[in-house]
Amino acid sequence: MDMDIIMKFLTLLISFSPCVFGQFEDIDDDIFPDLTEFDYGIAPRRVPRQLKTMLTKETKPHIQELSVKTTIISRYAFTAVSCIMLNRHSAAADGVFQFQIPKNAYVSNFTMIIGGRVYPSEVRPKEKKVKQGKEGETKPKNKEAGEPSEVEMEIFRMVANIPGRNRGVFMLTYEELLQRRLGRYEHVTSLRPMQLVSRLRVDVTIVDHSTITYLEVLPLRNGKSNGLVTNGANGAKAPVKSALPVSTVIKQNKTFCTISFSPNIVQQAKITTSGMLGEFVVRYDVERELGIGDIQVLNGHFVHYFAPKDLPVVPKNVVFVIDTSASMLGTKMKQTKEALFTILSDLRPSDRFNFVSFSSRIKVWQPKHLVSVTPLNVRDAKKFIYGLHPTGGTNIDSAMQAGSTLLSNHLNNVPDANHNSVSLIIFLTDGRPTVGERRSPSILSNTRASVNERFCVFTIGIGNDVDYRLLERMALENCGMTRRIHEDSDASAMLKGFYDEIGTPLLSDIRVNYTEDLVQYVTQHLFTNYFNGSEIVIAGKLTNQSAESLHVQVTASNSDKSIVLETDVALWQREAETERHVKEAAAGVGPGGAGTETAGSLAEGFVERVWGFLSVKEGLRSRLKSQTSSEREEHTQQATNLSLTYHFLTPLTSLVVEKPQVLADGTMAQDTPTPTLATTETDKNAVSANELSEVTGMEEHTAQSLHLKKDQLAVQSSAVSKATRDVVKGPVKKSVTISKTSADGDPHFVVEIPLSKLTVCFNINGEPGHILRMVTDHKHSGVTVNGKLIGAPPPPGSHKQQRTYFSTITIVVDRPKRAYIEVTPKKVILDGHDRLVLPCDTTASVESGGLAVAIAGKSNVTVTIGGTISFVILMHQYKNPAPYQRDHLGFYISNSKGLSHDSHGLLGQFLHEEVGLAYLPGNNTTTGGNSTSSQTHILKVKGRSVPVVQKTRRIYGGRQSVDCWFARNNAAKLIDGTYEDYVVSHLFDLADWPCGSNKAWN
């Protein structure tokens, strides 16, 4: 490994523990001066006699200091652990450094300082697996490691001989991309040092580009608990607020917060004298950007966070496949039933569901079809669940075939079920296949064939005997997820929590594309489903760092709608913003605190490391799903190269470090260190998310391993082979045809009358809050358009007392089905049987049946109905508005072919009318001996004579001028009735024109 990188990590970690490089020899027995506790700002206090006696009787090296510092930059967490152990005895003793890390994290560095000598680490490709019983095997999780965790953890373990009366320093760093679940990010720090610690401190710094909207520090979490977030009306609801862990301090502003936890030795003893404090948990969330999401750019890389909100829920077709074998007897079955009862109550009326129970036999609740969610069906389903009794063996293969057949039949027999809903199987078991097909490769092959990429499989494994590798691969191969529930955990709460994660689908068939030739090595950008409260994260490299913008397009389906979101991202602006909050993260290490510079250097590369992290994960998943040896080898090589490049300890790499030799007299040997072995440990039957099983045979294999070495070797890095990606060739420029018939500005109405080849204009001097009927053809085409006025003061020098503009335009469509569209300068709301909110500052389009809504970011909204009616709404927005300026809308009729001859409204009444222009001779006048005569122009409208004058109006936001005949006095006699006849009660008013059809008005 490059020594500069080693020293950066070393400097950072040592800076967290300023006493590391104190005196390493001539250390007296007074490990704790006067055995006094120091609590960072708390006055010293004498330690109780019992505690003092316990500490002095310790024979193993004592942990003087344990410091855990985490910096989370835009969901990517860097954690540095520093542990100082003191051997106060004259004889050498083994110091055991053991720390639990989240299974989704990657160790990126490990360094020891023993006897004043530094032992850095190096990542090397993992050699072929050794046989069982040899060094390097995966060990069962040590029971001393503590109670089960709600978060899957791995144990990083290192044993080193510490010379007598000397210190050993162990420094570990790991990195993790936090996953959003149920609307929350969760960061977990495991505190299980297995002894009381003189100085214990945890610091978590969160810096985000977006506003931090939610922050919570949970009570220390130990073992079985129900600390899961449960879903609510908005997809996420925080549990009841609890007291903070003792000594916790929180400081927070809009986008930055720091949390510290530093219990003194007495406070630790009050929690537990075993040193097994539990998990320090921080949950938070940030404000969501509407549209395509949040894109951050730094040093030639980008990361894209996509988590849309305000989307209608997509109906789901779900089959629950539940293990009822004899091993489920007792608590497992009881808790599973409790969870299923709750889940049944959460199903929505638009969902379809069924149940399959399996043991040695298969039982289907409603054979051959899925049923709708009705009170009667829910009641009958609860009876079926209540009657489940564990017995017999475990026939996983037949159970999966039965569930797949139910879903396939539903999709084949129900019209539009494929397009209007999301289908999934939730499979739960606590064991391994014992009946029927028992070979894992055959079960996986049969499942792939029956699913046939038509729906997703989500698997849940309960207890210690489950074949977790099989469940993980079954889910991964079929676009699902897997979750493990430990034997002693609250299975009911965790099963319900997992269902909540996937129970609210918002989008399906998501595809994210970027401008061609501007990006490469983009991570996964096709996703089967997006669930409420989760997040899609994509990263990639920029091929042209001097490019001004990156075009981003997101396409997806929402029930019967197809959605397209697109925008141009200003790369220089985004990079400047990213650099700014990276500097905040570096400064957040502590005001004037050591390590700021090095932490900043790590933070400066966080976008690239996110890309590396995701690319390794994707390579390991692709390796798992490979169907041929050559394909598997290709993915293996790619993931290995990336792991070496970013110094990640993964299933394909080993962390190698020298181990010091200590002589019998307790002194350090001067010759070459002897290689020894240390490992990361997982549960005996579990497999890390980083650890992926083989393609065939499902062999046992080791988790991430830490090997010790004699000689240091340079790290060889190689480039990743370029994958083919679907990208957008460039921004899609859609031309919009806009007619002159419009209501824009103050508001100025313009009507183009094609039958008479005339253009007429008029003003409406309405009152703020009035809602005007623009078009009404509800009986025939089913279309109504209304507009709401907003007031503004006049500009200086104006003769008007106030001006009015359109702040909201609503369109009601009754065919082919009822839909409501509401447009403001900030957003578009499409509301039918569900509700969709789209921002106006991005480019997006939605199609549903014969209705299409297209947004050109910050420009206009086009609504097309049945291909024969089109309205265009211009958005007028001001960056720095004057007191008399208001953001407002302009309404234009682009295509009126589908509107009937009975259309009415301020604009609609003229669409199929003939208007004549006449001239009336004026009075003769003599001035200075010259005689002149004037003419008065009259419009003939439905038998009415309307005096008009010729004017020029500016339309399309002032970009075009139009000559028109202007009617004064609120269009008196030009329009049917008076202005007040067009004022309606609310925005979605559908009342017909009070005087019947569009006929002459005298």
HUNOR-V529577 format. One record per residue. N is the residue number from 1. RES is the residue in one letter. PSI is psi in whole degrees, -180 to 180 (999 if undefined). Layout:
N|RES|PSI / N|RES|PSI
This chain:
1|M|142 / 2|D|127 / 3|M|-29 / 4|D|-43 / 5|I|-42 / 6|I|-47 / 7|M|-32 / 8|K|-49 / 9|F|-43 / 10|L|-46 / 11|T|-43 / 12|L|-48 / 13|L|-40 / 14|I|-34 / 15|S|-25 / 16|F|-21 / 17|S|82 / 18|P|-17 / 19|C|2 / 20|V|-47 / 21|F|31 / 22|G|-164 / 23|Q|129 / 24|F|-10 / 25|E|171 / 26|D|39 / 27|I|125 / 28|D|174 / 29|D|-12 / 30|D|77 / 31|I|-40 / 32|F|109 / 33|P|118 / 34|D|17 / 35|L|48 / 36|T|143 / 37|E|143 / 38|F|124 / 39|D|39 / 40|Y|71 / 41|G|-11 / 42|I|138 / 43|A|142 / 44|P|147 / 45|R|148 / 46|R|136 / 47|V|138 / 48|P|148 / 49|R|-42 / 50|Q|-40 / 51|L|-40 / 52|K|-42 / 53|T|-43 / 54|M|-41 / 55|L|-41 / 56|T|-20 / 57|K|-4 / 58|E|135 / 59|T|-26 / 60|K|159 / 61|P|139 / 62|H|141 / 63|I|106 / 64|Q|-41 / 65|E|135 / 66|L|115 / 67|S|128 / 68|V|114 / 69|K|124 / 70|T|132 / 71|T|120 / 72|I|111 / 73|I|111 / 74|S|55 / 75|R|-5 / 76|Y|121 / 77|A|125 / 78|F|124 / 79|T|130 / 80|A|124 / 81|V|130 / 82|S|124 / 83|C|122 / 84|I|120 / 85|M|140 / 86|L|123 / 87|N|102 / 88|R|-6 / 89|H|164 / 90|S|-27 / 91|A|151 / 92|A|151 / 93|A|151 / 94|D|127 / 95|G|124 / 96|V|111 / 97|F|120 / 98|Q|126 / 99|F|134 / 100|Q|132 / 101|I|150 / 102|P|144 / 103|K|-24 / 104|N|-3 / 105|A|159 / 106|Y|128 / 107|V|133 / 108|S|-9 / 109|N|147 / 110|F|132 / 111|T|142 / 112|M|149 / 113|I|110 / 114|I|126 / 115|G|30 / 116|G|0 / 117|R|138 / 118|V|133 / 119|Y|93 / 120|P|169 / 121|S|168 / 122|E|140 / 123|V|129 / 124|R|156 / 125|P|141 / 126|K|137 / 127|E|172 / 128|K|148 / 129|K|139 / 130|V|161 / 131|K|160 / 132|Q|138 / 133|G|-16 / 134|K|170 / 135|E|145 / 136|G|-5 / 137|E|158 / 138|T|132 / 139|K|153 / 140|P|153 / 141|K|129 / 142|N|130 / 143|K|-23 / 144|E|-10 / 145|A|-12 / 146|G|-179 / 147|E|164 / 148|P|148 / 149|S|148 / 150|E|-20 / 151|V|129 / 152|E|128 / 153|M|156 / 154|E|152 / 155|I|118 / 156|F|124 / 157|R|134 / 158|M|132 / 159|V|128 / 160|A|143 / 161|N|120 / 162|I|125 / 163|P|159 / 164|G|144 / 165|R|52 / 166|N|170 / 167|R|150 / 168|G|133 / 169|V|128 / 170|F|126 / 171|M|126 / 172|L|138 / 173|T|145 / 174|Y|159 / 175|E|149 / 176|E|136 / 177|L|115 / 178|L|137 / 179|Q|137 / 180|R|124 / 181|R|129 / 182|L|39 / 183|G|16 / 184|R|143 / 185|Y|146 / 186|E|125 / 187|H|130 / 188|V|129 / 189|T|118 / 190|S|125 / 191|L|88 / 192|R|64 / 193|P|-6 / 194|M|19 / 195|Q|162 / 196|L|144 / 197|V|133 / 198|S|-48 / 199|R|109 / 200|L|130 / 201|R|134 / 202|V|129 / 203|D|128 / 204|V|122 / 205|T|128 / 206|I|123 / 207|V|128 / 208|D|151 / 209|H|-32 / 210|S|163 / 211|T|134 / 212|I|112 / 213|T|-15 / 214|Y|135 / 215|L|131 / 216|E|136 / 217|V|119 / 218|L|159 / 219|P|154 / 220|L|130 / 221|R|120 / 222|N|119 / 223|G|-139 / 224|K|124 / 225|S|170 / 226|N|42 / 227|G|19 / 228|L|148 / 229|V|138 / 230|T|151 / 231|N|152 / 232|G|-153 / 233|A|-33 / 234|N|18 / 235|G|-14 / 236|A|138 / 237|K|129 / 238|A|147 / 239|P|171 / 240|V|134 / 241|K|134 / 242|S|169 / 243|A|144 / 244|L|151 / 245|P|146 / 246|V|139 / 247|S|6 / 248|T|134 / 249|V|131 / 250|I|130 / 251|K|132 / 252|Q|141 / 253|N|-156 / 254|K|-48 / 255|T|12 / 256|F|138 / 257|C|152 / 258|T|139 / 259|I|129 / 260|S|146 / 261|F|114 / 262|S|71 / 263|P|134 / 264|N|177 / 265|I|-30 / 266|V|-43 / 267|Q|-37 / 268|Q|-44 / 269|A|-31 / 270|K|-29 / 271|I|-51 / 272|T|143 / 273|T|-6 / 274|S|-11 / 275|G|2 / 276|M|75 / 277|L|-35 / 278|G|-149 / 279|E|131 / 280|F|114 / 281|V|128 / 282|V|127 / 283|R|142 / 284|Y|168 / 285|D|163 / 286|V|164 / 287|E|138 / 288|R|133 / 289|E|137 / 290|L|162 / 291|G|-137 / 292|I|-6 / 293|G|-159 / 294|D|123 / 295|I|129 / 296|Q|142 / 297|V|135 / 298|L|128 / 299|N|47 / 300|G|10 / 301|H|159 / 302|F|154 / 303|V|136 / 304|H|117 / 305|Y|122 / 306|F|112 / 307|A|76 / 308|P|155 / 309|K|177 / 310|D|38 / 311|L|144 / 312|P|148 / 313|V|136 / 314|V|131 / 315|P|150 / 316|K|149 / 317|N|114 / 318|V|135 / 319|V|122 / 320|F|121 / 321|V|110 / 322|I|130 / 323|D|125 / 324|T|31 / 325|S|170 / 326|A|-28 / 327|S|-14 / 328|M|-1 / 329|L|140 / 330|G|-135 / 331|T|-41 / 332|K|-49 / 333|M|-40 / 334|K|-47 / 335|Q|-35 / 336|T|-44 / 337|K|-43 / 338|E|-44 / 339|A|-42 / 340|L|-36 / 341|F|-43 / 342|T|-42 / 343|I|-40 / 344|L|-37 / 345|S|-20 / 346|D|-9 / 347|L|145 / 348|R|156 / 349|P|-27 / 350|S|-7 / 351|D|162 / 352|R|145 / 353|F|167 / 354|N|167 / 355|F|142 / 356|V|126 / 357|S|146 / 358|F|143 / 359|S|-116 / 360|S|-25 / 361|R|161 / 362|I|131 / 363|K|125 / 364|V|129 / 365|W|-57 / 366|Q|94 / 367|P|140 / 368|K|-11 / 369|H|161 / 370|L|153 / 371|V|157 / 372|S|164 / 373|V|99 / 374|T|159 / 375|P|-39 / 376|L|-45 / 377|N|-39 / 378|V|-41 / 379|R|-44 / 380|D|-36 / 381|A|-39 / 382|K|-35 / 383|K|-41 / 384|F|-44 / 385|I|-42 / 386|Y|-33 / 387|G|3 / 388|L|130 / 389|H|121 / 390|P|133 / 391|T|153 / 392|G|-166 / 393|G|-160 / 394|T|106 / 395|N|82 / 396|I|-42 / 397|D|-50 / 398|S|-35 / 399|A|-43 / 400|M|-38 / 401|Q|-40 / 402|A|-45 / 403|G|-39 / 404|S|-39 / 405|T|-42 / 406|L|-48 / 407|L|-41 / 408|S|-43 / 409|N|-40 / 410|H|-46 / 411|L|-30 / 412|N|-31 / 413|N|-18 / 414|V|120 / 415|P|137 / 416|D|12 / 417|A|-33 / 418|N|-36 / 419|H|-28 / 420|N|8 / 421|S|168 / 422|V|133 / 423|S|140 / 424|L|154 / 425|I|133 / 426|I|113 / 427|F|125 / 428|L|132 / 429|T|162 / 430|D|8 / 431|G|-161 / 432|R|160 / 433|P|125 / 434|T|-11 / 435|V|146 / 436|G|-143 / 437|E|123 / 438|R|-8 / 439|R|124 / 440|S|-45 / 441|P|-37 / 442|S|-40 / 443|I|-43 / 444|L|-43 / 445|S|-44 / 446|N|-38 / 447|T|-44 / 448|R|-43 / 449|A|-40 / 450|S|-34 / 451|V|-44 / 452|N|36 / 453|E|24 / 454|R|-19 / 455|F|176 / 456|C|152 / 457|V|123 / 458|F|128 / 459|T|147 / 460|I|127 / 461|G|127 / 462|I|132 / 463|G|-174 / 464|N|-12 / 465|D|3 / 466|V|147 / 467|D|84 / 468|Y|-33 / 469|R|-42 / 470|L|-46 / 471|L|-39 / 472|E|-45 / 473|R|-35 / 474|M|-42 / 475|A|-44 / 476|L|-38 / 477|E|-14 / 478|N|44 / 479|C|28 / 480|G|-166 / 481|M|163 / 482|T|154 / 483|R|140 / 484|R|136 / 485|I|118 / 486|H|160 / 487|E|-43 / 488|D|8 / 489|S|167 / 490|D|92 / 491|A|-35 / 492|S|-49 / 493|A|-40 / 494|M|-37 / 495|L|-43 / 496|K|-40 / 497|G|-40 / 498|F|-41 / 499|Y|-40 / 500|D|-34 / 501|E|-36 / 502|I|4 / 503|G|-7 / 504|T|77 / 505|P|135 / 506|L|-32 / 507|L|155 / 508|S|161 / 509|D|56 / 510|I|133 / 511|R|127 / 512|V|121 / 513|N|154 / 514|Y|163 / 515|T|133 / 516|E|142 / 517|D|1 / 518|L|-16 / 519|V|157 / 520|Q|164 / 521|Y|41 / 522|V|135 / 523|T|-177 / 524|Q|126 / 525|H|9 / 526|L|128 / 527|F|136 / 528|T|-44 / 529|N|155 / 530|Y|125 / 531|F|146 / 532|N|136 / 533|G|-4 / 534|S|-164 / 535|E|140 / 536|I|129 / 537|V|127 / 538|I|141 / 539|A|159 / 540|G|177 / 541|K|147 / 542|L|128 / 543|T|-21 / 544|N|96 / 545|Q|-12 / 546|S|-2 / 547|A|144 / 548|E|-36 / 549|S|159 / 550|L|124 / 551|H|128 / 552|V|132 / 553|Q|129 / 554|V|123 / 555|T|144 / 556|A|170 / 557|S|142 / 558|N|101 / 559|S|-117 / 560|D|12 / 561|K|144 / 562|S|134 / 563|I|134 / 564|V|122 / 565|L|133 / 566|E|152 / 567|T|165 / 568|D|124 / 569|V|123 / 570|A|106 / 571|L|-43 / 572|W|-42 / 573|Q|-45 / 574|R|-38 / 575|E|-39 / 576|A|-41 / 577|E|-42 / 578|T|-44 / 579|E|-37 / 580|R|-46 / 581|H|-16 / 582|V|-41 / 583|K|-37 / 584|E|-39 / 585|A|-42 / 586|A|-42 / 587|A|-24 / 588|G|-5 / 589|V|-25 / 590|G|139 / 591|P|110 / 592|G|10 / 593|G|152 / 594|A|152 / 595|G|-4 / 596|T|-45 / 597|E|-44 / 598|T|-40 / 599|A|-39 / 600|G|-38 / 601|S|-35 / 602|L|-43 / 603|A|-33 / 604|E|-24 / 605|G|20 / 606|F|-35 / 607|V|-42 / 608|E|-38 / 609|R|-31 / 610|V|-44 / 611|W|-45 / 612|G|-43 / 613|F|-50 / 614|L|-37 / 615|S|-39 / 616|V|-46 / 617|K|-45 / 618|E|-39 / 619|G|-40 / 620|L|-37 / 621|R|-43 / 622|S|-37 / 623|R|-41 / 624|L|-38 / 625|K|-3 / 626|S|141 / 627|Q|-11 / 628|T|158 / 629|S|-37 / 630|S|-40 / 631|E|-42 / 632|R|-43 / 633|E|-38 / 634|E|-47 / 635|H|-35 / 636|T|-46 / 637|Q|-42 / 638|Q|-48 / 639|A|-37 / 640|T|-46 / 641|N|-43 / 642|L|-40 / 643|S|-40 / 644|L|-41 / 645|T|-42 / 646|Y|10 / 647|H|41 / 648|F|134 / 649|L|108 / 650|T|178 / 651|P|-14 / 652|L|0 / 653|T|163 / 654|S|146 / 655|L|119 / 656|V|133 / 657|V|149 / 658|E|153 / 659|K|132 / 660|P|154 / 661|Q|132 / 662|V|129 / 663|L|170 / 664|A|-29 / 665|D|5 / 666|G|3 / 667|T|166 / 668|M|137 / 669|A|150 / 670|Q|-12 / 671|D|-172 / 672|T|133 / 673|P|153 / 674|T|133 / 675|P|139 / 676|T|-179 / 677|L|140 / 678|A|159 / 679|T|165 / 680|T|141 / 681|E|143 / 682|T|175 / 683|D|150 / 684|K|-42 / 685|N|4 / 686|A|165 / 687|V|135 / 688|S|156 / 689|A|-23 / 690|N|-18 / 691|E|119 / 692|L|137 / 693|S|169 / 694|E|165 / 695|V|-43 / 696|T|150 / 697|G|-24 / 698|M|50 / 699|E|157 / 700|E|146 / 701|H|165 / 702|T|159 / 703|A|-170 / 704|Q|138 / 705|S|150 / 706|L|113 / 707|H|150 / 708|L|148 / 709|K|165 / 710|K|-54 / 711|D|146 / 712|Q|139 / 713|L|149 / 714|A|143 / 715|V|127 / 716|Q|126 / 717|S|145 / 718|S|159 / 719|A|155 / 720|V|139 / 721|S|142 / 722|K|129 / 723|A|151 / 724|T|130 / 725|R|146 / 726|D|123 / 727|V|165 / 728|V|135 / 729|K|-20 / 730|G|175 / 731|P|138 / 732|V|109 / 733|K|109 / 734|K|122 / 735|S|135 / 736|V|123 / 737|T|124 / 738|I|128 / 739|S|177 / 740|K|-21 / 741|T|113 / 742|S|169 / 743|A|108 / 744|D|164 / 745|G|-125 / 746|D|18 / 747|P|139 / 748|H|123 / 749|F|135 / 750|V|132 / 751|V|120 / 752|E|122 / 753|I|94 / 754|P|-34 / 755|L|-31 / 756|S|-3 / 757|K|43 / 758|L|155 / 759|T|126 / 760|V|147 / 761|C|157 / 762|F|164 / 763|N|153 / 764|I|114 / 765|N|78 / 766|G|-178 / 767|E|145 / 768|P|135 / 769|G|-18 / 770|H|144 / 771|I|120 / 772|L|139 / 773|R|116 / 774|M|-51 / 775|V|135 / 776|T|121 / 777|D|43 / 778|H|-37 / 779|K|-28 / 780|H|-70 / 781|S|-14 / 782|G|23 / 783|V|136 / 784|T|137 / 785|V|128 / 786|N|155 / 787|G|137 / 788|K|136 / 789|L|146 / 790|I|146 / 791|G|157 / 792|A|146 / 793|P|155 / 794|P|156 / 795|P|163 / 796|P|136 / 797|G|-1 / 798|S|147 / 799|H|-12 / 800|K|150 / 801|Q|-31 / 802|Q|163 / 803|R|157 / 804|T|148 / 805|Y|165 / 806|F|121 / 807|S|-24 / 808|T|135 / 809|I|130 / 810|T|142 / 811|I|124 / 812|V|127 / 813|V|130 / 814|D|-6 / 815|R|139 / 816|P|-17 / 817|K|162 / 818|R|132 / 819|A|146 / 820|Y|131 / 821|I|126 / 822|E|125 / 823|V|130 / 824|T|172 / 825|P|-13 / 826|K|-31 / 827|K|164 / 828|V|129 / 829|I|122 / 830|L|115 / 831|D|112 / 832|G|-117 / 833|H|-10 / 834|D|-179 / 835|R|133 / 836|L|128 / 837|V|125 / 838|L|139 / 839|P|153 / 840|C|-3 / 841|D|9 / 842|T|165 / 843|T|128 / 844|A|158 / 845|S|146 / 846|V|132 / 847|E|134 / 848|S|110 / 849|G|-127 / 850|G|10 / 851|L|132 / 852|A|135 / 853|V|123 / 854|A|130 / 855|I|124 / 856|A|111 / 857|G|125 / 858|K|21 / 859|S|-66 / 860|N|165 / 861|V|128 / 862|T|127 / 863|V|121 / 864|T|131 / 865|I|116 / 866|G|14 / 867|G|-4 / 868|T|-6 / 869|I|129 / 870|S|133 / 871|F|141 / 872|V|129 / 873|I|115 / 874|L|142 / 875|M|122 / 876|H|110 / 877|Q|146 / 878|Y|131 / 879|K|-47 / 880|N|79 / 881|P|142 / 882|A|167 / 883|P|-27 / 884|Y|6 / 885|Q|141 / 886|R|140 / 887|D|134 / 888|H|-178 / 889|L|155 / 890|G|138 / 891|F|128 / 892|Y|139 / 893|I|114 / 894|S|-37 / 895|N|120 / 896|S|16 / 897|K|-35 / 898|G|-7 / 899|L|138 / 900|S|171 / 901|H|-14 / 902|D|9 / 903|S|149 / 904|H|-170 / 905|G|172 / 906|L|-34 / 907|L|-37 / 908|G|-28 / 909|Q|-16 / 910|F|-3 / 911|L|-29 / 912|H|31 / 913|E|154 / 914|E|134 / 915|V|134 / 916|G|151 / 917|L|126 / 918|A|161 / 919|Y|129 / 920|L|129 / 921|P|143 / 922|G|-176 / 923|N|142 / 924|N|136 / 925|T|148 / 926|T|126 / 927|T|117 / 928|G|30 / 929|G|-5 / 930|N|136 / 931|S|130 / 932|T|158 / 933|S|146 / 934|S|152 / 935|Q|145 / 936|T|130 / 937|H|135 / 938|I|132 / 939|L|135 / 940|K|110 / 941|V|111 / 942|K|40 / 943|G|1 / 944|R|147 / 945|S|124 / 946|V|115 / 947|P|135 / 948|V|160 / 949|V|158 / 950|Q|134 / 951|K|168 / 952|T|129 / 953|R|144 / 954|R|131 / 955|I|180 / 956|Y|42 / 957|G|28 / 958|G|5 / 959|R|-12 / 960|Q|147 / 961|S|149 / 962|V|134 / 963|D|135 / 964|C|163 / 965|W|119 / 966|F|129 / 967|A|129 / 968|R|-180 / 969|N|54 / 970|N|36 / 971|A|36 / 972|A|134 / 973|K|-20 / 974|L|-45 / 975|I|155 / 976|D|132 / 977|G|-151 / 978|T|171 / 979|Y|-41 / 980|E|-25 / 981|D|-15 / 982|Y|4 / 983|V|123 / 984|V|171 / 985|S|-33 / 986|H|170 / 987|L|-28 / 988|F|26 / 989|D|131 / 990|L|12 / 991|A|139 / 992|D|162 / 993|W|126 / 994|P|-18 / 995|C|27 / 996|G|-144 / 997|S|175 / 998|N|87 / 999|K|177 / 1000|A|142 / 1001|W|119 / 1002|N|999
